[in-house]
Amino acid sequence: MNAQKLLTRIYIRIQLVSLFIFIGTAVFAQINIKVGYTGGYATFESTNMILNQYNTDNTAISQKFSELHFLHGLELGGRYKFGSIGIDAGITLMRNDTKATGIINPDGGKGDQEIGLSVINYHLGLESHFGFFGIGTNIGYQNLKYKKELFGDEGKIYSEYQLGSKFYLILELPGESSAISLRPYISTVWDAYNITQVANNINDNTVNSINESPFIYGLSILFYNGRQ
């Protein structure tokens, strides 16, 4: 038997072994749909500086903007789990808003101004499970969006995407046909958002550059269907 035939046989055997490993992994793998609540506390230092500047410059308003820190919303997606390893993918949607009242409109009357902020994250990550416990991390494409409603007219004033990362711990309680998972997490973006447009829109002035790099820490409560 020459060397070429020997290498060919070894290559075929490696392929067969790999195929059997893949089939065995697929048999024991599980795909689960997830849905749940997610909330967090965010820094938003630059955003709150803009809101506080508005409060300072408009002393006649009866209700001032409150600072934006707490976000809450939904998390949806799925997980492909084989053994102690899980591949997680999904989307999180969190938002909050704040309102100032007693703003004088062009007709001389008074009205409200509301600023809404949302964070939407499309993510893909890797998990490692150890019984009821585990750890995970993901990379996401995060959208930061601001909306403004003034005297009943609403419109988007800013929307931008940045790459971000999340690290989380896992406490998972499986049942016969479903599971509940508690996940404390921290997340941040890789590069800052330039929210100069937000500052100029809310405060009607011109600034050179204002950046926002939100750091969020919070908790997700997720439900998974199917065999765990």
Buried (B, 14 or more C-beta within 10 A) or exposed (E): EEEEEEEEEEEEEEEEEEEEEEEEEEEEBBEBEBBBBBBBEBBBEBBBEBBBBBBEEBEEBEEBBBBBBEBEBBBBBBBEBBEEBBBBBBBBBBBBBBBBBBBEEEEEEBBBBBBBBBBBBBBEBEBBBEEEEBBBBBBBBBBBBBBBBBBEEEEEBBBBBBEBBBBBEBEBEBEEEBBBBBBBBBBBBEEBBBBBBBBBBBBEEEEEEBEBBBBBBBBBEBBBBBBB
